[in-house]
């Protein structure tokens, strides 16, 4: 007798059906729950309360640019130079909340941070490539102009976005701080698996902010090649900050950036020993000092 011709006993058939149903229900529940997991998002009320406890007023709001809403937070004296923070992937504006609460930073800057497209309160509409993000976020930055110098500070995937914006609007920014910057196409991990995870049904297995993160990282494999051709358009000062032990974005990216940023007004590098990819969170003192060093001497307080 062939094994496949053997009938399945009713009790085993019932168990198989129950198992399939159980797995199906779990899968459906995960698809429903996953978007709400690991969003890295905090509520307006909690963020404002956290800043209030430190004697600070955190302003929040949304700016409509085209069909997209961009959520932002702002703190500090409106008459000061402005430093915009650009978070990595995944993430939200709150990645830089400790800097925005810092008295020394507040002495020098008005600080504004936003949720990038696809993340946090700006998630509606999904993730975008670098070119589309730059086109969307430059008007946000222009909205806050106050006649004072403007600076950018981006971490991880937020750093090449800062480069893209500086290339798209040369002369507007006084300096950009690039933290843990992926910029060399040759050093970028191909991560072919990301393309598979970007299609249904696999993408629905990714929780919360990891879904748009995977999408924009798929885009970035092409974006980084195009960006490398535009680096000579950047004409402001550039501060390159990197952890010497960064395993995700090798420190060799700095050499490539220096080689390609041929028209930058000035390039400074800060390589922090013993630091990995999460250097803005583990080496805040060193990163803060580097960001303050970007300030135009004419705008420094005595």
C-alpha positions in Angstrom: 0.0 0.0 0.0 1.3 3.5 -0.9 1.5 5.8 2.1 -0.3 8.6 0.4 -3.3 6.4 -0.2 -3.7 5.7 3.5 -6.8 7.5 5.0 -6.3 10.0 7.7 -8.1 9.1 10.9 -10.8 11.6 11.8 -9.1 12.6 15.1 -5.8 13.4 13.2 -7.7 15.3 10.5 -9.3 17.4 13.2 -5.9 18.1 14.8 -4.4 19.1 11.5 -7.4 21.4 10.8 -7.1 23.0 14.2 -3.4 23.5 13.8 -3.9 25.2 10.5 -6.6 27.4 11.9 -4.5 28.3 14.9 -1.5 29.3 12.7 -3.8 31.3 10.4 -5.4 33.1 13.3 -1.9 33.9 14.7 -0.8 35.2 11.3 -3.9 37.4 11.0 -3.5 38.8 14.5 0.1 39.6 13.8 -0.7 41.4 10.6 -3.3 43.5 12.6 -1.0 44.1 15.6 2.4 44.5 13.8 1.9 48.1 12.6 1.4 49.3 16.2 4.5 47.5 17.5 7.9 49.1 17.7 6.9 52.5 16.2 9.5 54.5 18.4 6.7 57.1 18.7 5.8 59.0 21.8 2.7 61.0 22.3 2.6 64.8 22.1 1.4 65.0 25.7 4.2 62.9 27.1 6.9 64.7 25.1 5.6 68.1 26.2 5.4 66.9 29.8 9.0 65.5 29.7 10.3 68.9 28.5 8.1 70.8 30.9 9.7 69.0 33.8 13.0 70.4 32.6 11.6 73.9 32.4 11.3 73.9 28.6 8.4 74.5 26.3 8.3 72.0 23.4 6.3 73.2 20.4 4.7 70.6 18.1 2.8 70.7 14.9 2.2 69.4 11.4 3.0 71.1 8.2 1.2 70.1 5.0 3.5 69.8 2.1 1.6 68.8 -1.0 -0.4 65.7 0.0 1.8 64.8 2.9 1.8 66.0 6.6 5.2 66.4 8.3 5.2 66.4 12.1 7.8 68.6 13.8 8.9 69.5 17.3 10.7 72.8 18.2 12.4 74.1 21.3 14.6 77.1 22.1 14.8 80.8 21.3 13.4 81.7 17.9 16.0 84.4 17.3 19.0 81.9 17.4 20.5 79.9 14.6 18.5 76.8 13.8 19.7 73.2 14.0 17.5 70.6 12.3 17.9 67.0 13.4 17.2 64.2 11.0 16.7 60.7 12.5 17.9 57.4 11.1 16.0 54.3 10.0 13.8 53.3 11.8 13.2 56.2 14.2 11.4 59.4 15.0 12.3 62.9 16.1 12.7 61.7 19.7 16.0 60.1 18.9 17.5 63.6 19.5 15.3 64.6 22.5 18.3 64.6 24.8 20.1 67.1 22.7 17.0 69.3 22.5 16.9 69.3 26.3 20.6 70.1 26.7 21.3 73.6 28.2 24.5 74.1 26.2 22.8 73.2 23.0 19.9 75.5 23.8 22.5 78.3 24.5 23.6 78.1 20.8 20.6 76.8 18.8 16.9 76.8 18.3 16.4 73.1 17.6 13.8 71.5 15.4 13.3 67.8 14.7 10.7 66.1 12.5 9.4 62.7 11.8 10.7 61.7 8.3 8.1 60.5 5.8 6.9 57.1 6.7 7.7 57.3 10.4 6.0 58.5 13.6 3.3 61.0 13.0 4.5 61.5 9.4 3.9 57.9 8.5 0.8 58.3 6.4 1.8 57.8 2.7 4.7 55.5 3.5 8.5 55.7 2.9 10.1 57.7 0.2 13.5 57.7 -1.6 16.1 60.4 -0.8 15.2 62.7 -3.7 11.5 62.7 -2.8 12.3 63.2 0.9 14.5 66.1 0.1 11.9 67.7 -2.1 9.3 67.3 0.7 11.5 68.4 3.7 13.3 71.4 2.2 10.0 73.4 2.3 9.6 72.4 5.9 13.1 73.8 6.7 12.3 77.0 4.7 9.2 77.5 6.7 11.2 78.1 9.8 13.7 80.6 8.4 14.5 83.5 10.7 17.4 85.3 9.1 19.9 83.3 11.1 22.3 80.5 10.0 20.8 77.1 9.4 22.4 73.8 10.2 21.6 70.1 9.7 22.5 67.1 11.8 21.6 63.7 10.5 22.3 60.2 11.9 22.7 57.0 9.9 20.2 57.3 6.9 19.4 60.8 8.1 23.0 61.8 7.2 22.8 61.1 3.4 19.5 62.9 3.4 21.2 65.9 4.9 23.8 65.6 2.1 21.1 65.4 -0.5 19.3 68.5 0.9 22.6 70.4 0.9 23.3 69.4 -2.7 19.7 70.3 -3.7 20.0 73.8 -2.1 23.6 74.8 -2.2 24.5 77.9 -0.2 21.5 77.7 2.1 23.0 75.7 5.0 26.0 77.0 7.0 27.1 73.5 7.9 25.9 70.0 8.1 26.8 67.4 10.7 26.9 63.9 9.4 26.9 61.2 12.0 27.6 57.5 11.0 27.1 58.4 7.4 26.7 55.7 4.7 27.9 57.3 1.5 30.3 55.0 -0.3 28.4 52.6 -2.6 31.3 50.1 -2.5 30.9 49.7 1.3 27.2 49.3 1.2 25.9 45.8 2.1 23.7 44.6 -0.7 21.3 43.0 1.7 19.4 41.3 -1.2 16.9 39.8 1.3 15.4 43.3 1.8 13.8 43.2 -1.7 11.9 40.0 -0.9 10.7 41.4 2.5 9.4 44.5 0.7 6.7 42.5 -1.1 3.4 41.0 0.1 2.8 38.9 2.1 6.3 39.0 3.7 6.3 42.8 4.3 3.3 42.4 6.6 5.5 40.3 8.9 7.7 43.4 9.7 6.6 45.2 12.9 5.8 48.9 13.1 8.5 51.2 11.8 10.6 48.3 10.4 8.3 48.1 7.4 8.9 51.6 6.1 12.5 51.3 7.2 13.0 48.2 5.0 11.3 50.0 2.1 13.5 53.1 2.2 16.6 50.9 2.6 15.7 49.1 -0.6 15.5 52.5 -2.2 18.8 53.5 -0.7 20.7 50.8 -2.5 20.1 52.9 -5.7 20.0 56.3 -3.9 23.6 56.0 -2.6 24.9 55.6 -6.2 23.1 58.7 -7.4 24.0 60.7 -4.3 27.7 59.9 -4.9 27.5 61.8 -8.2 26.0 64.9 -6.5 28.4 65.4 -3.6 30.4 68.0 -5.5 27.3 70.3 -5.2 27.7 70.6 -1.5 29.4 73.9 -0.7 28.8 74.4 3.0 31.0 73.3 5.9 30.8 69.6 6.7 31.4 67.9 10.0 31.9 64.1 9.7 31.3 62.2 13.0 31.8 58.5 13.1 32.3 55.7 15.6 35.6 53.9 15.0 34.0 50.6 15.8 30.9 51.0 13.6 30.1 47.6 12.2 27.0 48.7 10.3 28.5 51.7 8.5 32.2 51.3 8.2 34.4 54.2 9.1 35.9 54.0 5.6 32.8 56.0 4.4 34.6 59.1 5.7 37.5 58.7 3.3 35.0 58.5 0.4 33.1 61.6 1.6 36.3 63.6 1.9 37.3 62.5 -1.7 33.9 63.5 -3.2 33.1 66.6 -1.3 35.3 68.7 -3.5 33.5 72.0 -3.1 32.7 71.9 0.6 33.8 75.1 2.3 35.5 73.1 5.0 35.6 69.5 6.2 36.2 68.5 9.8 36.3 64.9 11.0 35.7 63.5 14.4 36.3 59.7 14.8 35.3 58.6 18.2 37.2 55.6 19.6 35.3 52.7 21.1 32.0 53.9 19.6 29.7 52.0 17.3 26.9 53.0 15.0 24.9 54.4 17.9 27.4 57.1 18.7 25.0 60.0 19.1 23.4 58.1 22.0 26.4 56.5 23.6 28.9 59.4 23.1 26.7 62.4 23.5 29.4 64.6 25.0 31.7 64.2 22.0 28.9 64.5 19.4 27.5 67.6 21.1 31.0 69.3 21.0 31.3 68.5 17.3 27.9 69.9 16.5 28.6 73.1 18.4 31.9 73.4 16.6 30.0 73.8 13.3 28.7 77.2 14.4 29.8 80.2 12.3 32.2 82.2 14.4 30.1 85.3 13.6 27.1 83.8 15.4 28.9 82.5 18.5 27.9 84.2 21.7 30.5 85.8 23.9 
